[in-house]
């Protein structure tokens, strides 16, 4: 655990190899992986830069232009994204920024709440799908982000989305196998299945699934002989799906059907000796797979890791603290 905590402390300080230059526009999400992992490890307090990280995250907030009732806001992916002529929020970055702030104990009082909710609503399409930003690609990933942002900001009336069309879009993306694709008619995938199930759970609409038993069976079939989980049929196991599929099964109340020992054994074989975890044995570690590996182990109740709030992608500790200290969540 100490080596993994040191790895994420380096990540949080921006100490990443040259190969990670491509993720520079998504630094907010990288910070999310690091902070969530430290929280799961119970090592968040060991990082002396919490206040600096909070201030940096608020610096990524896109402040609404003008004072009109229709002004929209959110969070950009990082400071490099703010140097272009059109500075806009990104739905995934908005979700990861809010989740990270809550993990750090912030009460979100400085978030432009109404503008963020309007920003989310502005990215919804007529069919219920969401884009990352106006004119961007639309799929299940951003449906989850929209539902999560609404939940984290206490939008009990769901002003940030059209509830009926959002649920209908998710249901229309359930494949004949029971898994969920990125959109209607697309192949079922572990990541999009999590996004769809988590969004339905947050929306209080899990009963809208055509067949919970079939979806559960599809998820269970993703655990392969190595002990790990694959993202779709005929693919190798990958540690990130221990969370995507594991959280889906937890929300479907079927987590006890996972072969927990085999799953944790696969993940442990993917540890890097200097800290961090990789997608498969022999691969280099990276922040996403390191984080989701630990979250998958936490779902299994292994190694004394902090329990997860599976639908939100934060620890149960962080969510309980948020509900006690954030006025909009009381």
C-alpha positions as CSV (number, residue, x, y, z in Angstrom):
1,X,0.0,0.0,0.0
2,X,2.9,2.4,0.8
3,X,4.3,2.0,-2.7
4,X,1.0,2.6,-4.3
5,X,0.4,5.7,-2.2
6,X,3.8,7.0,-3.2
7,X,3.0,6.3,-6.9
8,X,-0.2,8.4,-6.7
9,X,1.5,11.2,-4.8
10,X,3.9,11.4,-7.7
11,X,1.0,11.4,-10.1
12,X,-0.7,14.2,-8.2
13,X,2.5,16.3,-8.4
14,X,2.5,15.9,-12.2
15,X,5.4,13.5,-12.2
16,X,4.4,11.3,-15.2
17,X,6.5,9.8,-17.9
18,X,6.7,11.5,-21.3
19,X,4.3,8.9,-22.8
20,X,1.5,10.6,-20.8
21,X,1.8,13.9,-22.6
22,X,-1.4,13.0,-24.6
23,X,-3.5,13.2,-21.4
24,X,-2.4,16.7,-20.6
25,X,-5.8,18.2,-21.6
26,X,-7.4,15.8,-19.1
27,X,-5.4,16.7,-16.0
28,X,-8.5,17.1,-13.9
29,X,-9.4,13.4,-14.6
30,X,-5.8,12.4,-13.8
31,X,-6.1,14.2,-10.5
32,X,-9.3,12.4,-9.8
33,X,-7.6,9.0,-10.3
34,X,-4.8,10.0,-7.9
35,X,-7.0,11.5,-5.1
36,X,-9.6,8.7,-5.3
37,X,-6.9,6.1,-5.0
38,X,-5.3,7.8,-2.0
39,X,-8.7,7.9,-0.4
40,X,-9.3,4.2,-1.1
41,X,-5.9,3.5,0.4
42,X,-6.7,5.5,3.5
43,X,-3.6,7.6,2.7
44,X,-5.2,10.9,1.6
45,X,-4.0,12.7,4.7
46,X,-0.4,11.9,3.9
47,X,-0.5,14.3,0.9
48,X,0.4,17.8,2.1
49,X,-0.9,19.5,-1.1
50,X,-4.7,19.1,-0.5
51,X,-5.4,22.8,-0.3
52,X,-3.3,23.5,-3.4
53,X,-5.2,20.8,-5.3
54,X,-8.6,22.2,-4.3
55,X,-7.5,25.7,-5.5
56,X,-6.2,24.3,-8.7
57,X,-9.5,22.5,-9.4
58,X,-11.5,25.7,-8.8
59,X,-9.2,27.4,-11.2
60,X,-10.5,25.0,-13.9
61,X,-14.1,26.1,-13.3
62,X,-15.5,27.8,-16.4
63,X,-17.2,30.9,-15.0
64,X,-20.5,31.8,-16.8
65,X,-20.1,34.7,-19.2
66,X,-22.7,37.4,-18.3
67,X,-25.3,37.3,-15.5
68,X,-28.2,36.0,-17.5
69,X,-30.4,33.2,-16.3
70,X,-29.3,31.0,-19.1
71,X,-25.5,31.3,-18.5
72,X,-23.9,27.8,-18.4
73,X,-20.8,26.6,-16.6
74,X,-18.8,23.6,-15.6
75,X,-15.1,22.5,-15.4
76,X,-12.5,22.3,-18.2
77,X,-10.0,19.4,-18.4
78,X,-7.0,21.4,-17.4
79,X,-5.3,24.8,-17.7
80,X,-4.0,24.0,-21.2
81,X,-7.6,23.9,-22.4
82,X,-8.1,27.4,-21.2
83,X,-5.7,29.0,-23.6
84,X,-7.8,28.5,-26.7
85,X,-10.2,31.1,-28.1
86,X,-13.4,29.3,-27.0
87,X,-13.0,28.1,-23.4
88,X,-15.7,25.6,-22.6
89,X,-16.6,23.1,-19.9
90,X,-16.3,19.3,-20.5
91,X,-19.0,17.0,-18.9
92,X,-16.5,14.3,-17.9
93,X,-14.2,16.9,-16.4
94,X,-17.1,18.5,-14.5
95,X,-17.9,15.1,-13.0
96,X,-14.3,14.3,-12.0
97,X,-13.7,17.8,-10.6
98,X,-16.7,17.6,-8.4
99,X,-15.9,14.0,-7.2
100,X,-12.3,15.0,-6.5
101,X,-13.4,18.1,-4.5
102,X,-15.7,16.0,-2.4
103,X,-13.0,13.4,-1.8
104,X,-10.8,16.2,-0.5
105,X,-13.4,17.3,1.9
106,X,-14.6,20.5,0.1
107,X,-18.2,21.5,0.5
108,X,-18.6,22.8,-3.1
109,X,-19.7,26.2,-1.9
110,X,-17.7,27.9,-4.6
111,X,-19.2,25.8,-7.4
112,X,-21.5,27.8,-9.7
113,X,-24.2,25.3,-9.1
114,X,-27.1,26.6,-11.3
115,X,-24.7,27.4,-14.2
116,X,-23.2,23.8,-14.0
117,X,-26.7,22.2,-14.0
118,X,-27.7,24.4,-17.0
119,X,-24.5,23.4,-18.7
120,X,-25.3,19.7,-18.2
121,X,-28.8,20.2,-19.6
122,X,-27.4,22.1,-22.6
123,X,-25.5,19.0,-23.7
124,X,-28.5,16.6,-23.8
125,X,-29.8,15.5,-27.2
126,X,-33.4,14.9,-28.2
127,X,-33.0,11.1,-27.9
128,X,-31.7,11.4,-24.3
129,X,-28.0,11.1,-25.0
130,X,-25.4,13.6,-23.7
131,X,-22.3,15.1,-25.3
132,X,-19.2,16.0,-23.5
133,X,-19.7,19.6,-24.8
134,X,-21.8,21.3,-27.4
135,X,-21.1,19.6,-30.8
136,X,-19.1,16.8,-29.2
137,X,-19.6,13.0,-29.5
138,X,-22.6,11.7,-27.6
139,X,-22.7,8.3,-25.8
140,X,-23.3,6.4,-22.6
141,X,-20.2,7.8,-20.8
142,X,-21.7,11.2,-20.7
143,X,-25.1,10.0,-19.7
144,X,-23.5,8.7,-16.5
145,X,-21.6,11.9,-16.0
146,X,-24.8,13.9,-16.3
147,X,-26.6,11.8,-13.7
148,X,-23.6,11.8,-11.4
149,X,-23.2,15.6,-11.6
150,X,-26.9,16.0,-10.9
151,X,-26.5,13.7,-7.8
152,X,-23.3,15.4,-6.5
153,X,-25.0,18.8,-6.8
154,X,-28.2,17.6,-5.1
155,X,-30.4,18.3,-8.1
156,X,-33.4,16.4,-6.7
157,X,-35.8,17.7,-9.3
158,X,-33.4,16.6,-12.1
159,X,-33.4,20.0,-13.8
160,X,-30.1,19.1,-15.4
161,X,-31.7,16.4,-17.6
162,X,-34.9,15.1,-19.1
163,X,-35.5,12.0,-16.9
164,X,-37.8,10.1,-19.3
165,X,-35.7,10.4,-22.4
166,X,-32.5,9.7,-20.4
167,X,-33.9,6.4,-19.1
168,X,-35.3,5.6,-22.5
169,X,-31.8,6.1,-24.1
170,X,-30.2,3.8,-21.7
171,X,-32.8,1.1,-22.1
172,X,-32.6,1.3,-25.9
173,X,-28.9,0.7,-25.6
174,X,-29.3,-2.7,-23.9
175,X,-28.1,-5.4,-26.3
176,X,-29.7,-8.8,-27.0
177,X,-27.1,-10.3,-24.5
178,X,-28.2,-8.1,-21.6
179,X,-25.1,-5.8,-21.5
180,X,-25.3,-2.1,-22.5
181,X,-23.5,-0.5,-25.4
182,X,-22.3,3.1,-25.9
183,X,-25.6,3.7,-27.7
184,X,-28.5,1.9,-29.4
185,X,-27.5,-1.0,-31.6
186,X,-23.8,-1.0,-30.4
187,X,-22.0,-3.9,-28.9
188,X,-22.3,-4.4,-25.1
189,X,-19.2,-3.3,-23.2
190,X,-18.1,-3.4,-19.6
191,X,-17.5,0.4,-19.4
192,X,-20.8,1.4,-21.0
193,X,-22.6,-1.2,-19.0
194,X,-21.4,0.4,-15.8
195,X,-22.3,3.8,-17.1
196,X,-25.8,2.7,-18.0
197,X,-26.5,0.8,-14.8
198,X,-25.0,3.5,-12.5
199,X,-27.0,6.2,-14.3
200,X,-30.2,4.2,-13.9
201,X,-29.4,3.6,-10.2
202,X,-28.8,7.3,-9.6
203,X,-32.0,8.1,-11.5
204,X,-34.0,5.6,-9.4
205,X,-34.8,3.7,-12.5
206,X,-33.0,0.3,-12.2
207,X,-36.3,-1.4,-12.6
208,X,-36.4,-0.1,-16.2
209,X,-33.8,-2.7,-17.2
210,X,-35.6,-5.2,-19.6
211,X,-34.1,-8.1,-17.6
212,X,-32.0,-7.6,-14.5
213,X,-31.2,-11.4,-14.5
214,X,-29.9,-11.2,-18.1
215,X,-27.8,-8.2,-17.4
216,X,-26.4,-9.8,-14.3
217,X,-25.6,-13.0,-16.2
218,X,-23.8,-11.0,-18.9
219,X,-21.7,-9.3,-16.3
220,X,-20.8,-12.6,-14.5
221,X,-19.8,-14.1,-17.9
222,X,-17.1,-11.4,-18.2
223,X,-15.0,-13.1,-15.5
224,X,-12.6,-15.4,-17.3
225,X,-10.3,-18.2,-16.4
226,X,-7.4,-15.9,-15.3
227,X,-9.7,-14.6,-12.6
228,X,-9.9,-11.1,-14.1
229,X,-12.7,-9.5,-16.0
230,X,-12.9,-8.8,-19.7
231,X,-14.7,-5.8,-21.2
232,X,-16.5,-7.8,-23.8
233,X,-16.7,-11.3,-25.2
234,X,-13.5,-12.9,-26.6
235,X,-11.2,-10.3,-25.1
236,X,-8.4,-10.7,-22.5
237,X,-9.0,-9.7,-18.9
238,X,-8.1,-6.1,-17.9
239,X,-7.9,-4.9,-14.3
240,X,-10.1,-1.8,-15.0
241,X,-13.1,-4.1,-15.5
242,X,-12.8,-5.4,-11.9
243,X,-14.4,-2.0,-11.1
244,X,-16.6,-1.4,-14.1
245,X,-18.1,-4.9,-13.9
246,X,-17.7,-5.3,-10.2
247,X,-19.6,-2.0,-9.5
248,X,-22.3,-3.0,-12.0
249,X,-22.8,-6.3,-10.1
250,X,-22.8,-4.5,-6.8
251,X,-25.6,-2.2,-8.0
252,X,-27.5,-5.2,-9.3
253,X,-27.1,-6.7,-5.8
254,X,-25.2,-9.6,-7.2
255,X,-21.6,-8.9,-6.0
256,X,-21.6,-12.0,-3.9
257,X,-21.6,-14.1,-7.1
258,X,-18.2,-12.9,-8.1
259,X,-15.2,-15.3,-7.6
260,X,-13.6,-12.8,-5.3
261,X,-10.4,-14.7,-4.5
262,X,-9.6,-15.2,-8.2
263,X,-10.4,-11.6,-9.1
264,X,-8.2,-10.2,-6.4
265,X,-5.4,-12.6,-7.3
266,X,-5.4,-11.4,-10.9
267,X,-5.3,-7.8,-9.8
268,X,-2.4,-8.4,-7.4
269,X,-0.4,-10.1,-10.2
270,X,-0.7,-6.8,-12.1
271,X,1.1,-4.7,-9.4
272,X,4.2,-2.9,-10.3
273,X,7.0,-3.4,-7.8
274,X,7.6,0.4,-7.5
275,X,4.0,1.2,-7.1
276,X,1.0,1.4,-9.4
277,X,-0.9,-1.3,-11.2
278,X,-1.3,-2.2,-14.9
279,X,-4.0,-3.5,-17.1
280,X,-2.4,-6.9,-17.6
281,X,0.7,-8.7,-16.3
282,X,3.8,-7.2,-17.8
283,X,2.3,-3.9,-18.9
284,X,3.5,-0.6,-17.5
285,X,1.4,1.0,-14.7
286,X,-0.9,4.0,-15.5
287,X,-3.2,6.2,-13.3
288,X,-6.5,4.9,-14.7
289,X,-5.8,1.2,-14.3
290,X,-4.0,1.7,-11.0
291,X,-7.0,3.6,-9.6
292,X,-9.7,1.2,-10.9
293,X,-7.7,-1.8,-9.8
294,X,-7.8,-0.5,-6.2
295,X,-11.5,0.4,-6.5
296,X,-12.2,-3.1,-7.7
297,X,-10.4,-4.6,-4.7
298,X,-12.3,-2.2,-2.4
299,X,-15.6,-3.5,-3.8
300,X,-14.5,-7.0,-2.9
301,X,-13.7,-5.9,0.7
302,X,-10.0,-6.8,0.3
303,X,-6.9,-5.6,2.2
304,X,-8.7,-3.1,4.5
305,X,-9.4,-0.6,1.6
306,X,-12.1,2.1,2.0
307,X,-15.5,0.9,0.8
308,X,-16.8,2.4,-2.4
309,X,-20.0,4.2,-3.3
310,X,-20.3,2.2,-6.6
311,X,-22.7,4.4,-8.5
312,X,-20.7,7.6,-7.9
313,X,-17.1,6.5,-8.2
314,X,-16.1,7.9,-4.8
315,X,-15.6,6.3,-1.4
316,X,-18.5,5.8,1.0
317,X,-16.5,7.9,3.5
318,X,-16.4,10.9,1.1
319,X,-20.1,10.6,0.2
320,X,-21.1,10.4,3.9
321,X,-19.0,13.5,4.7
322,X,-20.4,15.4,1.7
323,X,-24.0,14.7,2.8
324,X,-23.2,15.9,6.3
325,X,-21.4,19.1,5.4
326,X,-22.8,20.2,1.9
327,X,-25.9,22.3,2.4
328,X,-27.2,21.4,-1.1
329,X,-27.2,17.7,-0.1
330,X,-29.0,17.9,3.2
